[in-house]
Amino acid sequence: MAGPLPDGDPVPDDGSLPASALTGTDGSLALYVHIPFCASRCGYCDFNTYTAAELGAAPGASQTSYIAAALDEVALARRVLGPRTVSSVFVGGGTPTLLASDTLVTVLGAIRDTFGLADDAEVTTEANPESVTPSSLAALREGGFTRMSFGMQSAVPHVLRTLDRVHTPGRAAQAVAEARAAGFDDVSLDLIYGTPGETIADWRTSLDAALASEPDHVSAYALIVEDGTPLARRIRRGELPAPDDDDLADKYLLADELLERAGYEWYELSNWARPGHACRHNVAYWLSADWWGIGAGAHSHVGGVRWWNVKHPAAYAERLGTGRSPGHAREVLTADQRRVERVLLEIRLVEGVPVELLTPAERDRAAEPVSRGLLTETDGRLRLTLEGRLLADAVVRDLLD
């Protein structure tokens, strides 16, 4: 379960934002909807998720009452923001597809009725491969979802066991085929590399299996061992080895090689896509666009104001049930904080970061990673090279030092 929420300034009960946050917008909005329910907990997971046993009979913690609260927050967002057009919706978790497809379609319908969706809106839901069926996928597609993102993680049985994943190795490929049959033209697979005990041959097996199913998009994330998780405790006790940086680098390079050879273009540090299939919702995050996170523990950013909701579904439902914002705390970013955040986020993208965003001192510091082949400077932008992508955190830290 995720750690404690950060401190910040109080969020007004009505959720109102400073006038400065509501000016200068292009009118578009990305909406994230957090579904915190899981059938079981994966040993590496630090997300704000709960099993039925963990939630028990807490008032407001049922799936029905949670969705009712989420719809109340959609209405709150409309009151705070005024008219907006939603350009993308991303339903994440947790396992959103533990809920009935009709329930997810109802949430999407409320967003459409409250705000309106752009004609070309991207509407994604995450899913564990074992939590969908041909009929549930067909209902999602008919109900307006345009994109499926499946948590494959690995195709190797012992790696899945170490991660406490419950699906069988071939199930993700079958789910992709079922999504295609249901009419989805945009399907993504999520992979994790660096699991204790995973060899480079294991990782190649997972990449080959993912590519064989011909998704439109692949995310490949290095395993992060989060404090407080069962996996972290096993590593601390010496039962499993900790991830090795050199091993992670080798696996990243293999992923980039195989994916690009298969026609996928790298567009963000951990993401590759066929042309025209980059995840527009996630790109909105990296470009510091306006986005509102619906749900327990969800984070939002609008016009330089960032806030985060209370974590527990019962507390979340209680706040909204009494007419109050579920916001736990917020911060209003200064102009320089927004500039630094843009550098941190945009350098992750293939387009890189505009040199004009940097201070004179930062421009001077950029010369060193350029000379080392970690950055290139062309057309007024700094871009990470392949070697620079392996050292991205250090490159940015040194740039902004």
Backbone torsions as a table, in degrees:
resi	resn	phi	psi	omega
1	MET	NA	141.9	-176.6
2	ALA	-58.9	153.1	-179.4
3	GLY	-71.3	-175.3	-177.6
4	PRO	-63.8	150.4	178.1
5	LEU	-72.2	147.7	177.3
6	PRO	-69.5	157.3	174.2
7	ASP	-76.4	169.1	177.7
8	GLY	179.3	-168.7	176.8
9	ASP	-78.4	154.6	179.0
10	PRO	-63.9	147.8	173.3
11	VAL	-95.2	127.0	178.4
12	PRO	-56.0	147.4	-178.7
13	ASP	-56.7	-32.7	-179.9
14	ASP	-87.1	0.7	177.5
15	GLY	74.5	7.2	-174.0
16	SER	-61.4	151.1	-179.4
17	LEU	-112.5	155.4	174.6
18	PRO	-58.8	148.0	-179.0
19	ALA	-56.7	-32.5	-178.3
20	SER	-62.7	-27.1	-179.0
21	ALA	-76.3	-15.7	-174.0
22	LEU	-105.6	7.1	179.3
23	THR	-108.2	155.8	175.9
24	GLY	74.3	15.1	-179.9
25	THR	-87.3	153.7	175.1
26	ASP	-88.1	2.4	176.6
27	GLY	89.6	-4.8	-179.7
28	SER	-93.4	156.7	-176.4
29	LEU	-147.6	135.9	170.2
30	ALA	-100.8	136.7	179.9
31	LEU	-117.8	127.8	172.0
32	TYR	-106.5	137.5	177.7
33	VAL	-121.8	117.8	-177.5
34	HIS	-95.2	123.5	175.1
35	ILE	-109.0	108.7	-168.2
36	PRO	-89.4	14.1	-173.2
37	PHE	-96.0	138.2	175.1
38	CYS	-135.8	148.3	176.2
39	ALA	-71.4	-35.2	176.8
40	SER	-152.0	163.7	-176.5
41	ARG	-100.5	127.5	175.5
42	CYS	-75.3	143.1	-172.3
43	GLY	-64.5	-21.2	-177.6
44	TYR	-97.3	-7.3	-166.8
45	CYS	-79.2	132.2	176.3
46	ASP	-119.6	14.3	-179.1
47	PHE	-74.7	164.1	179.7
48	ASN	-80.8	80.3	-177.0
49	THR	-132.8	160.4	-174.2
50	TYR	-144.5	141.4	169.2
51	THR	-88.5	167.1	179.0
52	ALA	-59.0	-38.3	-179.6
53	ALA	-65.1	-36.0	-179.7
54	GLU	-71.1	-35.5	-178.9
55	LEU	-78.8	-33.0	-179.0
56	GLY	58.0	-140.0	-177.5
57	ALA	-107.3	27.0	-179.3
58	ALA	-56.8	133.7	179.7
59	PRO	-57.1	131.0	178.3
60	GLY	85.9	-3.5	-174.5
61	ALA	-94.7	-1.4	179.2
62	SER	-72.4	160.9	179.4
63	GLN	-61.9	-39.3	-178.8
64	THR	-64.3	-48.4	-178.7
65	SER	-69.0	-31.3	178.5
66	TYR	-65.6	-45.7	179.7
67	ILE	-63.5	-38.8	176.4
68	ALA	-59.8	-41.1	178.3
69	ALA	-66.0	-40.4	179.1
70	ALA	-61.1	-40.0	178.2
71	LEU	-66.8	-34.0	174.5
72	ASP	-63.8	-35.7	179.2
73	GLU	-71.9	-33.3	173.8
74	VAL	-58.3	-44.1	178.6
75	ALA	-64.9	-39.2	177.0
76	LEU	-60.8	-44.0	179.8
77	ALA	-58.7	-40.1	179.2
78	ARG	-66.0	-39.6	178.5
79	ARG	-65.2	-38.4	-177.2
80	VAL	-74.8	-43.9	-171.3
81	LEU	-90.6	-23.8	-172.3
82	GLY	76.8	-164.0	-176.4
83	PRO	-62.9	129.8	173.7
84	ARG	-144.4	158.1	172.5
85	THR	-111.4	124.5	-178.2
86	VAL	-81.1	119.5	-177.8
87	SER	-91.3	-23.7	178.3
88	SER	-154.2	148.8	174.4
89	VAL	-129.1	133.4	177.6
90	PHE	-130.5	116.3	178.7
91	VAL	-99.6	115.1	-175.6
92	GLY	-128.2	-178.4	-176.5
93	GLY	-164.1	-149.5	14.9
94	GLY	61.1	-168.4	177.6
95	THR	-126.0	91.4	-177.8
96	PRO	-55.5	-34.4	-175.4
97	THR	-81.2	9.6	162.2
98	LEU	-69.0	-26.7	175.9
99	LEU	-79.7	153.6	176.8
100	ALA	-61.9	145.2	178.4
101	SER	-56.1	-37.5	179.4
102	ASP	-61.0	-34.0	179.0
103	THR	-68.0	-44.5	178.1
104	LEU	-64.2	-37.8	177.5
105	VAL	-66.0	-35.5	176.5
106	THR	-62.8	-42.2	177.4
107	VAL	-61.0	-46.7	178.7
108	LEU	-61.5	-40.1	178.6
109	GLY	-62.6	-37.5	177.9
110	ALA	-65.7	-38.6	177.2
111	ILE	-64.2	-43.6	179.7
112	ARG	-63.0	-43.7	-178.0
113	ASP	-70.0	-32.5	-174.8
114	THR	-82.8	-40.6	-176.5
115	PHE	-113.0	-41.3	-167.7
116	GLY	96.3	139.6	178.3
117	LEU	-104.5	142.0	172.4
118	ALA	-60.2	151.7	-178.2
119	ASP	-57.4	-33.9	-178.4
120	ASP	-107.7	28.5	-176.2
121	ALA	-56.4	138.3	173.7
122	GLU	-92.6	123.4	-176.1
123	VAL	-126.0	109.0	-173.3
124	THR	-113.1	144.7	161.2
125	THR	-127.9	140.1	169.6
126	GLU	-76.0	157.8	177.5
127	ALA	-158.0	141.9	164.4
128	ASN	-79.0	141.7	-175.1
129	PRO	-56.3	-34.0	-176.5
130	GLU	-81.6	-4.1	-175.5
131	SER	-98.7	9.4	178.9
132	VAL	-125.5	159.0	175.0
133	THR	-135.1	164.9	175.8
134	PRO	-53.7	-39.1	-178.2
135	SER	-72.8	-37.7	179.5
136	SER	-68.1	-37.3	177.8
137	LEU	-66.8	-40.7	177.7
138	ALA	-61.9	-38.9	179.2
139	ALA	-66.8	-38.7	177.4
140	LEU	-64.2	-44.5	-178.7
141	ARG	-65.1	-44.6	179.4
142	GLU	-64.1	-30.6	-178.7
143	GLY	-81.9	-0.1	173.3
144	GLY	115.0	-3.3	175.6
145	PHE	-74.4	138.9	-175.7
146	THR	-114.7	-11.1	-171.6
147	ARG	-145.5	135.3	175.1
148	MET	-114.2	137.8	177.2
149	SER	-124.8	110.2	-175.3
150	PHE	-99.0	134.5	176.1
151	GLY	-84.3	89.0	-179.5
152	MET	-81.2	-46.9	178.6
153	GLN	67.9	-54.3	-178.3
154	SER	-160.2	159.8	173.0
155	ALA	-111.2	11.1	-174.1
156	VAL	-109.9	122.3	-174.1
157	PRO	-54.3	-45.4	-175.7
158	HIS	-70.6	-27.2	176.0
159	VAL	-70.8	-44.1	177.2
160	LEU	-60.4	-38.8	179.1
161	ARG	-64.6	-41.8	179.4
162	THR	-62.9	-35.5	178.5
163	LEU	-81.0	-5.7	-175.9
164	ASP	62.6	33.0	174.5
165	ARG	-84.7	141.8	-171.6
166	VAL	-100.4	-10.8	-177.4
167	HIS	-82.0	156.7	177.2
168	THR	-79.3	155.7	-173.2
169	PRO	-55.9	-35.4	-176.6
170	GLY	-88.2	-3.2	-173.3
171	ARG	-67.7	-35.0	-178.0
172	ALA	-62.7	-43.7	178.7
173	ALA	-63.0	-38.9	177.8
174	GLN	-64.0	-39.6	179.5
175	ALA	-64.6	-38.1	176.9
176	VAL	-61.1	-45.6	179.5
177	ALA	-62.1	-40.0	178.4
178	GLU	-66.1	-37.1	177.5
179	ALA	-65.7	-39.8	176.6
180	ARG	-61.1	-44.8	-179.0
181	ALA	-63.8	-28.7	179.2
182	ALA	-79.2	-8.1	176.8
183	GLY	107.2	7.5	178.9
184	PHE	-78.3	125.6	177.0
185	ASP	-99.7	3.4	-177.8
186	ASP	-139.6	104.8	-176.3
187	VAL	-129.9	134.1	-177.6
188	SER	-122.1	150.2	172.8
189	LEU	-121.9	135.9	174.5
190	ASP	-101.5	131.9	177.3
191	LEU	-122.4	153.5	174.8
192	ILE	-125.1	132.8	175.6
193	TYR	-121.3	154.9	179.6
194	GLY	97.4	10.1	176.3
195	THR	-60.9	137.0	177.4
196	PRO	-50.8	128.9	-179.9
197	GLY	91.0	-8.6	179.1
198	GLU	-79.2	123.4	176.6
199	THR	-87.9	169.2	176.0
200	ILE	-64.6	-32.0	176.4
201	ALA	-67.3	-38.6	175.8
202	ASP	-59.7	-45.0	-177.8
203	TRP	-64.5	-40.5	176.6
204	ARG	-61.7	-39.8	177.6
205	THR	-59.2	-43.1	179.8
206	SER	-66.7	-42.5	178.4
207	LEU	-63.9	-44.0	178.7
208	ASP	-61.4	-40.7	179.5
209	ALA	-65.7	-41.2	178.3
210	ALA	-62.5	-46.3	-178.4
211	LEU	-66.6	-32.9	-180.0
212	ALA	-63.5	-26.8	179.2
213	SER	-84.1	-5.4	173.9
214	GLU	55.7	55.8	172.7
215	PRO	-72.4	169.9	177.2
216	ASP	-91.1	-16.5	-171.6
217	HIS	-151.1	140.7	176.5
218	VAL	-132.9	128.8	170.3
219	SER	-106.7	133.1	178.8
220	ALA	-128.7	111.5	-173.9
221	TYR	-112.4	134.5	171.6
222	ALA	-68.4	136.7	177.8
223	LEU	-61.9	129.3	173.4
224	ILE	-110.5	124.7	-179.5
225	VAL	-88.5	105.8	-175.1
226	GLU	-89.2	135.9	177.0
227	ASP	-56.5	141.9	175.7
228	GLY	88.3	-6.5	178.9
229	THR	-88.1	156.8	175.3
230	PRO	-56.0	-36.9	179.1
231	LEU	-63.2	-42.6	178.7
232	ALA	-61.5	-39.2	179.6
233	ARG	-66.9	-37.6	179.0
234	ARG	-66.0	-38.9	178.2
235	ILE	-68.2	-42.1	179.8
236	ARG	-62.1	-34.6	179.1
237	ARG	-79.3	-4.5	179.6
238	GLY	84.0	10.1	179.9
239	GLU	-75.0	-27.8	-179.1
240	LEU	-134.9	149.0	176.2
241	PRO	-76.9	150.4	175.3
242	ALA	-74.7	151.8	175.6
243	PRO	-56.9	145.2	-177.4
244	ASP	-109.2	130.8	-175.3
245	ASP	-60.3	-41.1	-179.9
246	ASP	-65.9	-39.4	177.7
247	ASP	-64.0	-42.1	178.3
248	LEU	-61.8	-41.2	179.7
249	ALA	-63.8	-44.2	178.9
250	ASP	-60.4	-39.3	-178.7
251	LYS	-72.6	-34.7	175.9
252	TYR	-63.7	-44.9	-179.5
253	LEU	-62.6	-38.5	177.9
254	LEU	-65.5	-42.9	178.2
255	ALA	-59.7	-46.6	-178.8
256	ASP	-62.1	-42.2	-179.5
257	GLU	-63.0	-50.3	-176.0
258	LEU	-69.3	-39.6	-179.0
259	LEU	-68.1	-43.6	-179.7
260	GLU	-68.0	-36.1	177.4
261	ARG	-62.1	-31.4	-178.9
262	ALA	-86.9	3.4	175.5
263	GLY	97.7	10.1	177.2
264	TYR	-92.8	136.2	-178.8
265	GLU	-100.4	131.6	173.7
266	TRP	-70.7	129.8	178.1
267	TYR	-130.1	-13.2	175.2
268	GLU	-151.6	156.1	-169.6
269	LEU	-41.4	-43.5	-174.2
270	SER	-113.4	18.0	-171.8
271	ASN	-137.3	135.9	178.1
272	TRP	-130.9	146.8	-178.5
273	ALA	-149.9	152.9	166.8
274	ARG	-64.2	152.8	-179.9
275	PRO	-51.4	129.6	179.0
276	GLY	86.1	4.1	-176.0
277	HIS	-121.0	18.0	171.3
278	ALA	-60.0	146.8	179.9
279	CYS	-75.2	106.3	-176.1
280	ARG	-67.1	-31.0	178.9
281	HIS	-63.4	-48.1	-179.4
282	ASN	-68.1	-34.2	175.4
283	VAL	-60.8	-35.1	176.6
284	ALA	-59.8	-38.9	175.0
285	TYR	-59.8	-49.1	-174.1
286	TRP	-69.6	-19.5	176.7
287	LEU	-98.4	12.3	176.9
288	SER	57.3	35.5	177.1
289	ALA	-73.2	177.9	176.8
290	ASP	-80.6	127.7	176.0
291	TRP	-147.1	143.3	-179.4
292	TRP	-118.9	127.1	178.2
293	GLY	-96.4	115.0	178.0
294	ILE	-90.4	129.8	172.6
295	GLY	123.3	169.8	-178.3
296	ALA	-63.6	126.5	178.5
297	GLY	74.8	1.4	-177.3
298	ALA	-71.1	147.6	178.5
299	HIS	-106.6	153.3	-178.7
300	SER	-138.9	159.7	173.3
301	HIS	-147.7	122.2	176.2
302	VAL	-138.5	119.7	172.4
303	GLY	55.0	37.6	179.0
304	GLY	85.6	6.6	173.7
305	VAL	-110.8	127.4	-179.0
306	ARG	-118.7	134.6	178.8
307	TRP	-145.0	165.6	-176.8
308	TRP	-142.3	142.2	-174.7
309	ASN	-84.1	160.0	172.6
310	VAL	-57.8	150.7	-168.5
311	LYS	-83.0	-44.0	-169.1
312	HIS	-80.2	136.3	179.8
313	PRO	-56.0	-35.1	179.8
314	ALA	-67.7	-43.7	177.7
315	ALA	-64.8	-38.4	178.1
316	TYR	-60.9	-49.6	-179.3
317	ALA	-65.0	-36.2	-179.8
318	GLU	-64.8	-42.8	179.6
319	ARG	-59.6	-51.2	-176.9
320	LEU	-69.3	-32.2	178.7
321	GLY	-65.7	-22.6	178.0
322	THR	-104.6	16.1	173.6
323	GLY	80.0	16.1	-178.1
324	ARG	-108.0	154.2	173.5
325	SER	-61.9	142.8	175.2
326	PRO	-82.4	5.0	-177.1
327	GLY	-63.5	128.7	177.4
328	HIS	-81.7	-44.5	-179.2
329	ALA	-165.8	168.4	178.9
330	ARG	-151.2	168.6	172.5
331	GLU	-139.6	141.4	175.7
332	VAL	-100.8	114.9	-174.7
333	LEU	-76.5	141.2	172.6
334	THR	-75.9	168.4	178.9
335	ALA	-59.4	-39.8	-179.2
336	ASP	-72.9	-35.2	175.5
337	GLN	-62.1	-39.2	177.9
338	ARG	-66.2	-37.9	177.9
339	ARG	-63.5	-47.6	-179.5
340	VAL	-62.5	-40.3	179.6
341	GLU	-63.5	-37.6	176.7
342	ARG	-62.1	-42.7	178.2
343	VAL	-61.3	-47.0	-178.3
344	LEU	-59.4	-39.0	-174.7
345	LEU	-87.4	-44.2	-172.3
346	GLU	-73.4	-24.7	178.4
347	ILE	-68.3	-16.6	176.3
348	ARG	-70.9	-20.0	-172.7
349	LEU	-90.2	154.5	-179.7
350	VAL	-61.2	-29.0	179.0
351	GLU	-73.3	-18.9	179.1
352	GLY	75.1	-164.8	-174.2
353	VAL	-117.4	138.5	177.9
354	PRO	-63.7	133.1	178.8
355	VAL	-59.5	-31.5	-177.5
356	GLU	-64.0	-16.4	176.8
357	LEU	-74.1	-18.5	-174.9
358	LEU	-86.2	148.7	171.8
359	THR	-73.7	163.9	176.5
360	PRO	-54.3	-41.2	179.8
361	ALA	-64.7	-39.7	179.5
362	GLU	-67.4	-35.7	177.0
363	ARG	-64.2	-40.0	177.2
364	ASP	-62.7	-42.1	-179.0
365	ARG	-68.0	-24.8	-179.8
366	ALA	-66.4	-22.0	-177.8
367	ALA	-60.5	-35.6	-176.2
368	GLU	-67.9	-51.6	176.8
369	PRO	-65.0	-28.0	174.5
370	VAL	-64.8	-44.6	-179.5
371	SER	-65.2	-28.5	-179.8
372	ARG	-86.0	-2.0	178.9
373	GLY	80.6	18.4	179.3
374	LEU	-92.0	-25.2	178.0
375	LEU	-131.0	151.9	166.3
376	THR	-118.5	151.8	175.7
377	GLU	-123.3	108.0	179.1
378	THR	-142.0	144.9	176.4
379	ASP	53.7	34.3	176.9
380	GLY	74.4	18.9	-179.6
381	ARG	-134.0	146.6	173.1
382	LEU	-99.4	128.1	-178.8
383	ARG	-127.7	142.4	176.1
384	LEU	-73.0	136.6	168.8
385	THR	-81.0	176.9	177.2
386	LEU	-60.1	-45.1	177.3
387	GLU	-63.7	-37.0	178.7
388	GLY	-65.1	-33.6	177.9
389	ARG	-62.7	-34.0	178.2
390	LEU	-67.0	-25.2	-175.9
391	LEU	-119.7	28.8	-170.4
392	ALA	-57.2	-44.4	-177.8
393	ASP	-61.4	-43.2	-178.7
394	ALA	-68.2	-39.3	179.3
395	VAL	-60.1	-47.5	-178.2
396	VAL	-68.0	-40.4	179.7
397	ARG	-60.6	-44.5	-179.9
398	ASP	-68.2	-35.3	-179.7
399	LEU	-65.0	-39.6	-174.7
400	LEU	-97.8	6.5	-175.3
401	ASP	-54.6	NA	NA
